[in-house]
Amino acid sequence: MENDQLRRRNEELEKALRESKEREAITRHELQGVLHKLRIAEEAEEMLCSQLGELEAEAVHQARAYNARIVSLMDQLSLSQQLTTFLLRRPTGLTAPALWHQYVALDLVTAGVQSSNPVKSNRLTVSVARNRRVNLTAGKDEQSKA
């Protein structure tokens, strides 16, 4: 009788051991899956960080280009204002319509506006019929024969 109890107890323990080993195997398998997912997530994180760095560099480049464009537009606006001031003064005494017909070409030149390193130089050149040039530099006008 005692042998039967020991045998049943032994069978119960062996069964519990088998179940425990099965649970351990399942848990190991799940752990391996989780570790694999973790490696994939770490690789994805590295890739995203790399892409983010590239995007930040591109954003800085675009911001610099945008800033250069703003500076260029500000220079053009300044030159336009200088031209407007010049036209309003009308040193020849012509009326506005007559003055309009006198101008053959208008050439706004800003040294270095199109280059990547703009030069701080504003020059306004107005070509007039009869080969006269009016140069506005730093807000002062000069008239000369070309």
Residue, then its C-alpha position, 0 to 999 in steps of 0.5 A: m500500500e505504501n508502495d502504491q502511494l509512493r508510485r502514484r506520488n512519483e507519477e504525479l511528480e513526473k507529470a508535474l515535471r513534464e508539464s513544467k518542462e513543456r511550459e518552460a519550452i513554450t516560455r523559451h520559444e516566446l522569449q526568443g520571439v520577443l528577443h527577435k522583435l526587440r532586435i528588429a525594433e532596435e534596427a528600426e530605431e537606428m534607421l529612423c534616427s538616421q533618417l531624422g538626422e538626414l531630414e534635419a540636415e535637409a531642413v537646415h539647408q532649406a532654411r538657409a536657402y530660404n533665408a538667402r532668398i529673403v535677403s535677395l528679395m529684400d535687396q530687390l525691394s530696396l533697389s525698387q524703392q531707390l528707383t521709385t525715389f529717383l523717378l519721383r524726383r525726376p531731375t529732367g523735369l519731365t512729366a510722368p508719361a513722358l518720363w515713362h517713354q524716355y526709359v528704354a531699359l531698366d536694369l537692376v543689378t545687385a552684385g552677388v544676389q544669385s551667388s551663394n555668398p551675397v556681397k553687400s553691394n546695391r547698385l541701380t542702373v537705369s538706361v535712358a534713350r540718348n545713352r545717358r546712365v543714371n547710377l544710384t549708389a547708397g541713395k545718391d544719384e549721379q548722371s554721366k554720359a556713357 
